Amino acid sequence: MKKSALLAAPALALAAVALPATPAAADSWSFQAELAPVNGSTAAGSAVVDVTGQEATVTVEVAGAPALFQGAPYPHAQHIHIGGQGVCAPPTADADADGDGVVSSMEGEPWTGGIGTSLTTSGDTSPASAVAIDRFPAGDAYTYQRTFPVDAATLTALQNGTAVVNVHGADPAALSAAAQAKVNPMAPDLPLASDVPVACGVLAAAQMAVPDGPADTGVETAGTASSANGLVGTAVLGMLALGAAAVGLRRRAAAGR
């Protein structure tokens, strides 16, 4: 047996027990918000944004919102706002710049920021769909869930804690006479009530649950690791045996000279 073959055997034994590499999982985050009533409404709920790579799954649950608009189920525009202070607009005279008794979305923009994502039921989710009332959930209570690509600006706002969810659509009859006389600044054919936020919440990073056992890090668990250790141990013993055999062969070869 050639010397090079004997030296290669231990290396082959090690290669036989090499564990396959595990591909890295895509980056993922989760953000949650409690939606509290604003502008004197009774609407409330929750929002969850789960991000994996470049995709977001958004779940919004709302109850207590105005049910009807002009005799039909009330479509409630909903958005993720970005670029502001990361807080809901305060119900104060400072925010109600025109003194009509409500804080419109534009009046609240210094606090919430502008629209980053339109949480539509289908189609486009950009700010261009901010008032696409035929593509928003409707009624006094609903559960919304949709998965779509998330843009870089919205993802940055989520990660730095400045993303805010606004649900819009107030009861026109509950507004002051001054507010009832105004139109939605983004859609002049609609009343101001369609723009007025009724629920708001700040999206914060979700607390991760602590697992009962070892953390799932992509590495084999303790039980599997024990099996792997056994394989490595077997390989080491095999290497020692191969080494001993090699020494014996060299001694016999020397004795026969």
N, C-alpha and C positions, 0 to 999 in steps of 0.2 A: 504493500500500500504506500502510495506516495505521501511524502511529508506534507505537501500543500493540502492534500485531501483531508489529512488528519486535523490540520489546523482549521480548516473550513468547517468541520463538523460542529464544533461548539457554536459558531456563528449561525449555522443553519438551525440549530436547536433553539436559539434565542428568537430567530425570525419566526419559527413555527408558533411561538406563543405570544407574538406581538398582538396587542389589542387593536382593533380597527378604530380609526379616528371618528369622532362624532361631529357632524356639521353643526356650526353655531346657529342657534335659534335667532329669528329676527327680533329686533328690539321691540319691546312692547311696554305700554303704560296704561294706567286706568285713572280716570278722573271722575269725580262725583260732585253734584250740587244739589242742595235742598232748595226748591223753588218756593219762595215765600210771597204772599200777596203784596202787591204794590198798587198805588193809586186808588186805595179804598176798595179793592176787589175782594172776592172770596176765593180766587183761584190759588191753588198750591199744588205741589207735586215734587218730582225729582228728575234729575238728568244724570245719565252715566255715559261717558265717552271712553271706549276701549280702543286703543290704537295699537296696531301691529304693523310694523314697517311703515308703509305709506298709506295704509287704509284705516279708517275709523268706523267703528260700529257705535251708533248713537241710539240710546234708548231714552225716551222722554215720557213720563207719566204725569198727567194733569187731571185734576178734578176741581169742580166748583167754578169753572169758567162760564161766561155767558153762553147760553145754549143756542139762541136764535139771532139771526141777522136778516132783516127784511123778510121774515117768514120762512127762512131756510136755515139749516144748521150753520152756525157761525164758524167760518174758517179762521183759525188762529195762526197768524204768521209767527214763526219762531226762528230765532237766530242765535248763533254764537257770536258775541261781540268781542272785538280785540282792539288793542292799541290805546286803551284808556288806563284808568287807575286800578282796574280789576276789582271794582266794587259796584254794587247796585246804586242807582241814583237816589239820593236822600229825598224824602218827602217834605222838603222845606221850601220856603219862599225863594231861597237862593237858587234852587234848581228850577222852580216854576217861574221862568224868566218873564213870561207874558201875563202872569197872574190870573190864568183862567181856571185854576184849581186842580190841574193835572200836570204831571211831568211827562211830556211827550218823549219819544225815543230820541229826537234831535236835541231836546233840552237836557236829556240824560247822558248824551254822548261824552262830555268831559269826564264822566265817571266810568261808564261802561265801555266806552270806545265805540268805534264804528262797526258795521256788520262785516264779519270775516267769512261766515258760512251761513247759508240759508238752509234750514232743516226742512227741506221739501220732501214730499212723499215720492216723487219721481223726477227724472230729468236733472237739470242743472242745479247745483248747490252753491253757486257763487253769489256774491252780493247783487248780481244782475237779477236774481230771482227774489229779491227782498220782498216784493209785493205780489208775487205770483199766487194770488189767493185761491186759485183753482188747484193748487198743488201743495196745500197745507192741510193738516188734520182739522176736523171740524167737530163742533158740539161742546157740551159742557164737561165731558170727561172722555179721555182717549189715552191709548198707549201707542206710541210711535217708536218704530225701530227701523233703522236703515244702515247699510254699509256702503261706503263710498270713499274715493281717494280724498285724503286730507292735504290741504296746501301747506306750504312751509310756514307762512305767517300765522296761520291758526295753530299749527303744532308748536311753534315757538311760544305763543301766548299761553297755550295749555301748560307747557313745561315751566314757564316762569310765573304762573299763577295769576295771570291777568285776563283770562278768558271768562266771559260772563254769558249766561243764557238768559234771554228775554223771551217771554211769551206775550204776544200782543192781542188786542181785540177786546176793548172795554164795552160795556153796555152803554149805548148812546144816551139812554134815558137817565142814567146815573150821573152824567156829566153836567156841569154848569151850563147855563144858556150860552155863555160866551164860547165854551168849548164845543157845544153842539153846532154852533154856526160855522165852525172851521172845517177845513178839508185836510186829508192826509197829504203832507208835503211831498211825499214820494209818489202819490197816485191821486191827483186832484179830483178824480171822479168818485173817490171814496171819502167818507167822513173822517174827521180826525180820530174818532173812536177806534177805527181799525188799526191805527198806528200806536195808540196808547198802550204801554206795557201793563199787563195784569198780574204777572208773576216773574220773579227774577231770582237768580242764584249764581254764586261764584263757583266755578269749577276748580276743585282742589284735588291734588294727588290722593288717590285712595290708599288707605292703610292696608298693607299686605298682611294676610293671615299667617300666623306662625304655624308651620306644619308640626304634626305630632312626632314624626320621625326625622331622620336627617334631611337637610334641605336638598331639593332636586336641582343639582348643579350641572346635570348632563353627564356626570361621572357615575359609574356603576354603584349600586347600593352596597351596604356592608356584606350582605349574603353573597352577592355575586363577586364582590371583591375577594371574599374568602376563597371562592372557587378559583379566581384568577391567581391568588397567591399560591394555591395548590398546584396550578399548572406551572407557575414559575419555579416552585420548589422542585417539581418533577424534572423540569428542564435542567435545573442546576445539577441534580443528581445524575441526569443523563450526561451532562458535560463532564462531570467528574469521572464517570465510568468510561467515557470516550478517551479522556486524558490518560487514565490508568491503562487502557488497552494500548494506546499509542506508545506509552513507556515500555510496556511488555514487548511489543513488536520490535522496538528499537533494540532492546536487550537481546532478544533472540537472534536478531540480524547480526549484532556484534559478535555474539558467541559463535555463529556459524562461519565467521570469516577465518 
